[in-house]
Every structure is written in structure tokens, then in C-alpha cells.
Amino acid sequence: MIALRDVERVYGTGNLVVPALRGVSLDIGAGEFVTIMGPSGSGKSTLLNIIGCLDLPTGGGYALAGNDVEGMGDRELARIRNRLLGFVFQTFNLLPRITAAQNVELPLIYRGLGAFERHRRVKSALRDVGLEMRANHRPPQLSGGEQQRVAIARALVGDPSVLLADEPTGNLDSATGEEIMAIFRRLNAQQNLTIIQVSHSSAAAYHGKRIVHLRDGMVIREEMLSPAEPILASSGT
């Protein structure tokens, strides 16, 4: 699904060059659940942005689902993001004046889907995260955990091949963070969804199948994890 070969990312020019990634090579197969960890400044977010086609490497190569990304223009990158990728952020990024269902629907409007298909997909995505009954509530009427579940539903509604999550439990208490991780595990197990998250949290990391440790822009080691107990039921209320 994802193949990075000697990927470098340098910011700045001349004497102000800052190397963020230094020759990262990484393969992630379909259906994996991978956590990227490392101290601040290790290159975690830069790597996630490149995997998510939000940034381009300045050296090396990157292929996503067989598509060579590094030579793509802005329009092609936008198409890849819209068709193959779903994004979940630490700060939820929901529009406060519209309902949960309308927030989830937005990517489908940009894609040009008809109203019937949009509504069918929105209902299914909210059901996947256990929020069908809160569909008509606005974000300020929801708890932090419920807002993050809306954000996950929004990421899922376009039927992505890869879900990318940047510190998805960073703004949540530990119990609510566990609920979010349980949703990720269930989606990974039941839908074979490829999930890549950046996290400082060891508790969140150990819900996955592999941990990639970064330091100073380089992969220093990888850690394979024992399978966790299966999550079979939808989490939350």
C-alpha cells in the first residue's frame, strides 16, 4: 500500500537548511495498523504529511497504492487525497455551526455525490462510530470524545484505503482515548482498513500492530506487537 524509499525532506535554503527526514525507507501493507513515535522534532508529523500527500519529499521516492507521488502536481495530489485517504486530527477540525451529519457530509459534497448517496454514506459512517443518535447535534453540544468520533466518521465517509491520524487522542482523557483506539482497532479488524497514526502515547501505540520509532529524521527501530484482543462491538454510546 505504501512504499517510501530513502525519503528526505529539507526545509529552507542556503545556510538555513533544516533536514526533517534523512533517508527514511518504510513499507506499510494493506490492513496494517502502524504507529509512528518519537520525540519532538524527530520528523513524525513531516513523515505523516508526506504519506498523506500534504507535502512532497525533496529526495527519494514515495508510492501510494502503486501511484508514484513525488512527481504529481497539486490537482493530482488533491485527487489522491480525496479518493484514497482519510484524515483525523488532534483538534477535530469540525465546523461548529453545522450538525455532526453535515460535517461528515462535507467531503462527499466536494466529491460531487448526489444527495441520496451522501445521506446513505453519512448514516453508515456515523453508525460505524456509534453516533447515529447524535447526528443532528452541533459540535459544541458534543463531548470531546464525541467530536473526535464525528471526525473519524468524516474521514471514513469517502471509503478511504488509508486512515491517517495525527495525535488522535491528544486532546482526550485516558478513558475517552481508549474508546477512540477501540474504534480504530475494530475498523482495522473488521474492514481491513490501513491505519497510520502519529502518537506520543504508548497506550495508544500498543493498540496497533507495529510501532515505527523515529529520531532525528531517521527510523531507528521497528517494533512488532502481539495481536490485541479483538474489538467486536461498536464503541461508545
Stockholm file with secondary structure:
# STOCKHOLM 1.0

chainA/1-237         MIALRDVERVYGTGNLVVPALRGVSLDIGAGEFVTIMGPSGSGKSTLLNIIGCLDLPTGGGYALAGNDVEGMGDRELARIRNRLLGFVFQTFNLLPRITAAQNVELPLIYRGLGAFERHRRVKSALRDVGLEMRANHRPPQLSGGEQQRVAIARALVGDPSVLLADEPTGNLDSATGEEIMAIFRRLNAQQNLTIIQVSHSSAAAYHGKRIVHLRDGMVIREEMLSPAEPILASSGT
#=GR chainA/1-237 SS CEEEEEEEEEESCGGGCEEEEEEEEEEECTTCEEEEECSTTSSHHHHHHHHTTSSCCSEEEEEETTEECTTCCHHHHHHHHHHHEEEEETTCCCCTTSCHHHHHHHHHHHHTCCHHHHHHHHHHHHHHTTCGGGTTCCGGGSCHHHHHHHHHHHHHTTCCSEEEEESTTTTSCHHHHHHHHHHHHHHHHHHCCEEEEECSCHHHHTTSSEEEEEETTEEEEEEECCCCCCCCSCCCC
#=GC SS_cons         CEEEEEEEEEESCGGGCEEEEEEEEEEECTTCEEEEECSTTSSHHHHHHHHTTSSCCSEEEEEETTEECTTCCHHHHHHHHHHHEEEEETTCCCCTTSCHHHHHHHHHHHHTCCHHHHHHHHHHHHHHTTCGGGTTCCGGGSCHHHHHHHHHHHHHTTCCSEEEEESTTTTSCHHHHHHHHHHHHHHHHHHCCEEEEECSCHHHHTTSSEEEEEETTEEEEEEECCCCCCCCSCCCC
//
